[in-house]
Amino acid sequence: MQRGLQRPPRPTPRHNAGDITQAGCREHLTGHPGTRAFAVGTCADYDRQVNDRDYDVTLVIVFDSRASHDAYQTAERHNRFIAEHADSWAKVRIFDADLATLET
């Protein structure tokens, strides 16, 4: 699952909203049961025509099963992340995928 989280045009005065969102991802969205991979970052500055650059923060979580994914969706820490950070998002896009393989 990958999430491209959009931050508002103006960051908060003391912090970049993308940095705050990334910190929240690390605090609330890591270590859930069944997590096989976790990554959070920002939009890269690759200048390629095929790149979708309409986001600020991306989150990738790979689960070992659909059941683990479904449990994550209702987990208290996941819901706390949404409650604490949703006001800073202009838009959220979710890309759920069934992976054939995961190589690390």
Contacts in CASP RR format, 6 or more apart in sequence:
PFRMAT RR
TARGET T0000
AUTHOR 0000-0000-0000
METHOD contacts of the structure
MODEL  1
MQRGLQRPPRPTPRHNAGDITQAGCREHLTGHPGTRAFAVGTCADYDRQV
NDRDYDVTLVIVFDSRASHDAYQTAERHNRFIAEHADSWAKVRIFDADLA
TLET
1 60 0 8 1.000
1 61 0 8 1.000
1 62 0 8 1.000
1 63 0 8 1.000
1 69 0 8 1.000
1 94 0 8 1.000
1 95 0 8 1.000
1 96 0 8 1.000
1 97 0 8 1.000
2 58 0 8 1.000
2 59 0 8 1.000
2 60 0 8 1.000
2 94 0 8 1.000
2 95 0 8 1.000
2 97 0 8 1.000
3 58 0 8 1.000
3 59 0 8 1.000
3 60 0 8 1.000
3 92 0 8 1.000
3 93 0 8 1.000
3 94 0 8 1.000
3 95 0 8 1.000
4 55 0 8 1.000
4 56 0 8 1.000
4 57 0 8 1.000
4 58 0 8 1.000
4 59 0 8 1.000
4 92 0 8 1.000
4 93 0 8 1.000
5 18 0 8 1.000
5 21 0 8 1.000
5 55 0 8 1.000
5 56 0 8 1.000
5 57 0 8 1.000
5 58 0 8 1.000
5 59 0 8 1.000
5 85 0 8 1.000
5 89 0 8 1.000
5 92 0 8 1.000
6 54 0 8 1.000
6 55 0 8 1.000
6 56 0 8 1.000
6 89 0 8 1.000
6 90 0 8 1.000
6 91 0 8 1.000
6 92 0 8 1.000
6 93 0 8 1.000
7 17 0 8 1.000
7 18 0 8 1.000
7 21 0 8 1.000
7 56 0 8 1.000
7 57 0 8 1.000
7 88 0 8 1.000
7 89 0 8 1.000
7 90 0 8 1.000
8 17 0 8 1.000
8 88 0 8 1.000
8 89 0 8 1.000
8 90 0 8 1.000
9 90 0 8 1.000
11 17 0 8 1.000
11 18 0 8 1.000
12 20 0 8 1.000
12 88 0 8 1.000
17 56 0 8 1.000
17 88 0 8 1.000
18 42 0 8 1.000
18 56 0 8 1.000
18 57 0 8 1.000
18 88 0 8 1.000
20 85 0 8 1.000
20 88 0 8 1.000
21 56 0 8 1.000
21 57 0 8 1.000
21 85 0 8 1.000
21 88 0 8 1.000
21 89 0 8 1.000
22 40 0 8 1.000
22 41 0 8 1.000
22 42 0 8 1.000
22 57 0 8 1.000
24 81 0 8 1.000
24 84 0 8 1.000
24 85 0 8 1.000
25 40 0 8 1.000
25 57 0 8 1.000
25 59 0 8 1.000
25 81 0 8 1.000
26 40 0 8 1.000
27 81 0 8 1.000
28 77 0 8 1.000
28 78 0 8 1.000
28 80 0 8 1.000
28 81 0 8 1.000
28 84 0 8 1.000
29 38 0 8 1.000
29 40 0 8 1.000
29 59 0 8 1.000
29 61 0 8 1.000
29 77 0 8 1.000
29 78 0 8 1.000
29 81 0 8 1.000
30 38 0 8 1.000
31 38 0 8 1.000
32 61 0 8 1.000
32 63 0 8 1.000
32 68 0 8 1.000
32 71 0 8 1.000
32 72 0 8 1.000
32 75 0 8 1.000
32 77 0 8 1.000
32 78 0 8 1.000
33 68 0 8 1.000
33 71 0 8 1.000
33 72 0 8 1.000
34 63 0 8 1.000
34 64 0 8 1.000
34 65 0 8 1.000
34 68 0 8 1.000
35 61 0 8 1.000
35 62 0 8 1.000
35 63 0 8 1.000
35 64 0 8 1.000
35 68 0 8 1.000
35 72 0 8 1.000
36 62 0 8 1.000
36 63 0 8 1.000
36 64 0 8 1.000
36 102 0 8 1.000
37 60 0 8 1.000
37 61 0 8 1.000
37 62 0 8 1.000
37 102 0 8 1.000
37 104 0 8 1.000
38 60 0 8 1.000
38 61 0 8 1.000
38 62 0 8 1.000
39 58 0 8 1.000
39 59 0 8 1.000
39 60 0 8 1.000
40 57 0 8 1.000
40 58 0 8 1.000
40 59 0 8 1.000
40 60 0 8 1.000
41 57 0 8 1.000
41 58 0 8 1.000
41 59 0 8 1.000
42 56 0 8 1.000
42 57 0 8 1.000
42 58 0 8 1.000
43 53 0 8 1.000
43 55 0 8 1.000
43 56 0 8 1.000
43 57 0 8 1.000
43 58 0 8 1.000
44 51 0 8 1.000
55 93 0 8 1.000
61 72 0 8 1.000
62 99 0 8 1.000
62 102 0 8 1.000
63 69 0 8 1.000
63 72 0 8 1.000
69 96 0 8 1.000
72 78 0 8 1.000
END
